[in-house]
Every structure is written in structure tokens, then in C-alpha cells.
Amino acid sequence: MAKLVLVRHGQSLWNKKNVFTGWVDVPLSTVGIEEALKAGETLKDLEFDVVYTSVQVRALETAMIAMAKNKSEKTPVVIHPDGKMSEWGVIYSEEMSKNVIPVYRDWHLNERYYGELQGMNKAETAKTYGDEQVHIWRRSYDVPPPNGECLQDTAERTIPFFKENILKQLKEGKNVLVSAHGNSLRSIVMFIEELSKEEVLKLEIPTGVPLLFSYENDKLTRE
Ligand SMILES: O=C(O)[C@@H](CO)OP(=O)(O)O
């Protein structure tokens, strides 16, 4: 039975400062590094065949730190997102390929784009616009923050990517690790668990805590 693990990156420097982040490329804090190590410890006995991350460094750091704890003898190798490695002359021998776990970075898994809220403190934004409005911007399905993406917009890029790439790997019996973001993962969990617009309002994905799913008979079940 193939396994899917979804993990939100560990705490970033802007999670720590309580600042809207979205597409700003902020690295992990020291707490985030600890969380990634802990996630790796939890997952150490699960042998992954392939890893997917966003192009944002906090997700890539989390995946690589967690994989460093894995008992597999294989080495995770980042594959350039433009898919032209071989054109550049990077071609692995069959022997090397057997010892490599490809790490694919793709912008479709990026955090929800937070528009004009990016860089603003969340508590101060709530003081200005009110708790209710800020909660709607942060958690609703179809109300975007000013000039940003709502969760529905995010799902329009994450779900086709998930189906064409991640589900495809699971169908082939591969174990997949996905390291991404609070809201890009909310859109994926919403799809997997068929949550309603109301249910997704309450869905929170904590930093650095792996969510494990089994794939069997075309169905993903959370363990
Ligand atoms: O700032 C962000 O990009 C996200 C994730 O940290 O925040 P929120 O949890 O408010 O959607």
C-alpha cells in the first residue's frame, strides 16, 4: 500500500513574528529546524520514493532536514524546476538513479498568495480591520485578501498538480512526501477528505507535524 505524507514546513521567521507571509521567501527559524528534525524522526522508518516541495525555501529546508533523518540509504537530490536537467548535461547513470530520491520543487505547491497583507503583522491587521474580517481573509474558501488569492484560487493550481503528479506516483505504488504550506496543504486536504466550504474554515495544519495517508483502491485514507 503506497503512503502519502503531507507536512507543513516548520516555523518560519515570519511565523515567529506573526507576519503574513504568502509568497515572501522566508527561511525557517531555529524552532522550525527543530520541528523539521522531529518530523524526520517520526518518519524515519518510511522509505520515500519521491519528494515534492514548493519553490519556497522554508518547505525545501523542511523536506531536506526531515530526509536527513531517514533510514533509507538513498540521497535526496533536488531536481531543477524547469525540467531541463538533462539538457544541461546532468544525467544520472542507472546505478546512481537507484540511490537517489528525486526532490521536485514546483510553484503550484507554493503558499496562498496573500496580496497586500504580505509583510503585515496579523494582530495589527486584526486591530485595523477587525477580527472577523481578518479571520475571513485567513480561513474562508472564497473571499480573497486584497489583491491576493482565496483558498479556491489556490486549489485551482494545487489540485490539478496533485492529480497529475502526486496521485500518479501513488497509483504506481510509490511513497510520496509533500512538504508545503498551511494553505496550499489545506486545499489538498480539503480535496482528499471532501470537506465543505464550512468545514475548511476550521481546518488548521500545524507546522512540522506530518499527516500520513494510505493509498488503496483509488482512495486516500488518513491514518
Ligand atoms: O502568513 C501566511 O502565509 C500563512 C501561513 O503562515 O498565514 P495564515 O495561517 O494566516 O494563513
The ligand as an ORCA input file, in Angstrom:
! r2SCAN-3c Opt
* xyz 0 1
  O       1.179     34.034      6.511
  C       0.934     33.049      5.779
  O       1.379     32.905      4.639
  C       0.028     31.960      6.318
  C       0.783     30.774      6.818
  O       1.716     31.090      7.792
  O      -0.725     32.527      7.347
  P      -2.185     32.087      7.791
  O      -2.021     30.935      8.731
  O      -2.699     33.308      8.478
  O      -2.991     31.751      6.578
*
